[in-house]
Structures are given as structure tokens and as C-alpha cells.
Amino acid sequence: MLALLAGLAHADDAQHLTFAQLVDAMRANNEITNAMRSLSGKEVEIQGFIIPAGPPDLSFFLLSRVSALGNYCCEVPTGQDETVYVATARGVTITYDPLRVYKVRGVFEAGKHVDATYGVSMYRLRNAKVEVATGAKIFRVGETPAR
Amino acid sequence: MTVLTVALRYLRARPLPTVLTIVSVALGVTLAVATLTLARGVRQGFLEGTTDYNLVVGAKASPTQLVLNVVFRMDTATPNISYWTFRHLADDPRVDIAIPVAMGDAFQGFRYVATTSEYFAAQPWRRRTFALAAGRFARDDPAEQPTFEALVGADAARATGLRLGDRFYEGEEMAEFPLTVVGILQPTGSSDDRTIFMSLGSFWATNEVARKMQVKPLTAVLVRAKRMSDLPALHRALNVSAETQAVFPSAVLLEIFNLLRVAEDVLAMILAVVGIVVLVYLLVSMYGATLARTREIATMRALGASRATIVTMVLIEAGLIALAGGVLGILGGHAVAYAGARALALRGAIVAHPLAIGWLQPVVLATVVGLGALAGLLPAVLAYRTEVGEHLAPTS
């Protein structure tokens, strides 16, 4: 039981990152800040849309701030600074929906990396687990989002 | 004489009910194994047969139709796009490789696909390599000097009987331009096995409309980006254009898998009902058999057999029936799956590994034997409660 509780506590220890933080961490010369690099090798959770640019078993996909559905009517597509290359652990069991936000947790890597199959990337998540992001805050009448 | 020997002798002593019960279990297992194998095989066939290109670019149409036609050689072709679409993509600095593809008619049901030799080139990111079983690849001939050479996929060559040097055509409009087989591909485990390839130059020359066109038509362009992160921007640019659409093939397949999952859930419910029916039949059969031999059981008890021995014997009988039915069902299930895979292949679908041995067989067998023993539990309790004095009393 103690081991389970310790495991749960560990699971909650994952650093939560946003795409805004990823953008802020990238400099004009494609260098990444030391603060962001220091997260490499640590477990990180990022929420975003899945772009299935790899095989259909989702062993690899792009995680983006913007959905790839339709013609991107509301948002222009993201670039290198807002795209995370995700390699998943075995057995992704999600039902893919291009309009849903997914919670992706895995071992984070920041910095330029060239892969023979997927080319150059700046941000990566390895051994990642994917689940639908639920529990988004609903603001009732009179409530305002905290800034 | 062991309990197992007694159980076997008893089953042999009543062959018809035993065989009927085994057959009913086998039919249920056959249905389950065939369904699971085919459902998994169809999904695996799509996974293994899909393309390594990131985007399929074609005319405005259904994305599913575009991917099914261009990647899996199913469905009808989408409308044409201009050759300039290919040229623009090939010149785009974000694009690593762009391959033009034109989908043609068919020879004995095997689709003609016109493309360039780059389609067959080895790349570090490709899971498949194209190797020749015989001959050579078709030449990239210019539109004004078509050679009408054909490169035949492994399944197409086997099914049509085409060999090196054969000249062939189907339909009157092709009679003027028979193709010559210059190469036969080794199997790739994809829809390319069911394809007859030719050069774009030869394809345009055989096509009356394309012959007169200044800018030649294509069905699609297969695109591989240098950087994956450039794909969303490429995807958008091609989709906002009035003439083209770009599709992530994996996105289409994932949508198809979502639909398959619904069908699989329905099948799982049907299989659960079938399983319950078979289980009830086994229970009724064993219960009836036990009722019919209460006198025999009482005799065995009188001769020294313990209650535990009697219970074990009834459970072994049920387990043996389930085991025989399970083994026959697994064999039958794979035979049905194999036949189904062949039938679906004729309609263009790839069902992967219908005879594969893996975790399914031991899991199914263990489940069937376990459920069989469970079905034998009630008759076993009945046998356990059989009173010697009551059933050996003389009948008047």
C-alpha cells in the first residue's frame, strides 16, 4: 500500500508544461534556455492536440497547440517551437479524436535532435502515456479566471 | 484404473451425446476465434500496409476515399490534380520527397498505378523495401516517348499468370497500347502486391484525354516532409487551396479504426451471448448425463469411490469435452479466418496473419476448459449428493 501511495505521489510529481512556456524558452537562434533544458530527463506532462504524422498505431505523433482538423480556420498552424515530438510507450488505447485535447506524460527532452526517421526536433517526449484531458475548469456566471 | 480413465470410458460409452456436445462447443469457439482473428487481421493489415509518407495530396474529395484509393488501392479514384501541384511540392524547401501518382483502370481486377522510379527507392524512413523477383524496374520514360513497360506486384503476377516479356491489355481502349512485363516484384505485404505499375509517360499515352492535355493530370502526390513540425503548415496551405486537399493517412486510418471498434464491440456482445448459449448447452448435457447415471454413481460409491472421486470424475468429463471442443474450435476458427482472408483479399482488403499463433490460442483454450469445468460444477454437485442407499434400493 505504501509503495502504491509512493507511486501515486511520484505520478503527481510530473512537471506540467504549456506550449507558451515552450515558445518562451526558444531563442531566435533556435537555442533553448537552460531552465527548459534542465527539465530534460524528467517526467513532464503537456496537454495538446494530436497530429498523427507517424504510423496509425500512434507509436509516434506530433503534439500541437492547434488541432489539425479542417483548414485551421481559427488558428494558424504551429511551428517548431510549439510542436512536441511524442514517442509513446507500448499500447496506446485512446480513441483518436482530432478535436479533443489529450494529456501526454513522458520523459522530456529539450534541444536540437536529428532523427533518421522523423528529422529535426526541438522538444520531445519519450516513453509517453496518453489519455484524454478531462476536468477542464468551467467558470460559472460571476466567476472570473484567475490570471 | 484412474479417474481420468473412467471419465474417458464413460464419454466413449455415450458417443452421440459426447460428439454433439463437443461439436456445439467447437462451433462456438470457431465463431469466436474466426471473428477475433479476422477483426485483428483487418486492423493489422491496415497498419502494416499503410504508407510511410506523411501526407497524401489530392483533389477536393472525401479524405477517406483519397487514402483508400491511393494507399490501399480500394474505392474509386478522386478527381485529378494538375502536374503543377507535384512540381510546386517537389520544389518546396520543406518537402523532402514528393512522389506523383496517377491511378488507372485495372487488368483482371488489379489496378494500374503510374508513378516514377523514386516510388521504389530505398529510404532510411521506409519500413518496406522493394525487391525484384524477376526482371527490372520500369523506366521513367518521357511522355512523348512512352515505352509501355509494366512492373507487376507479386499477388497480381501470381493471380494473372503474367510473366516477363508478356504483352497484355484489357478492354478495347487499351488494345492500341499493350503493356510489356519488364519486372515482377517480391511480396511487400501491402497493396503494392496487387498493383501493376507503369511510368507516368506510358500512362498519359494510353489515356485519350491526357494525351491532349498540355499540363498532365495526376491523382495524388505522396509527400514526406524534411521536418515533421512543418507538416501542419504544409497541410493547411494545401487544404485552403481551392483545388487540393492534404490528408494525414494515419488520421484517416484512426477514424476507420474508431468505426471498426464499434463493430468489434457489437461482435463482442454477440460472442458473449454465443458463449453463454454454449455454456448452458454443456451444463444441460452434463446435468442430464449425471441424472441418467445416478445408479452407476451409487454403485461406484458402494464399491469404495469417495465423493471427491465422483466430483473429480464429472469435472474431468466436462473439462475433456471442453478441451476437445476448444482444440477443434481453434483449428476451425483459423480455417474460417483463412478462407475469409482469401475472400476479402479478392475485394482488395488485406487481412494480416490469419494463421498466426500467439496469445489468443492458449487464452481461448484455457477459458474454454475453465468454463467447461464450471459448467460441470452443478452436475458434479448432483453426483456428490447422490445417496448410495437411495439409488441402489431395488426398484419395484
Interface residues (C-beta under 8 A of the other chain):
Chain A: I51 P52 A53 G54 P55 P56 D57 L58 F61 L62 S64 V66 A68 G70 N71 Y72 V76 P77 T78 G79 Q80 T83 Y85 T95 Y96 P98 A116 T117 Y118 G119 V120 S121 M122
Chain B: F46 L47 T50 N54 D96 P124 W125 A225 K226 R227 M228 S229 D230 L231 P232 A233 H235 R236 N239 V240 F248 P249 S250 A251 L253 L254 E255 F257 N258 R261
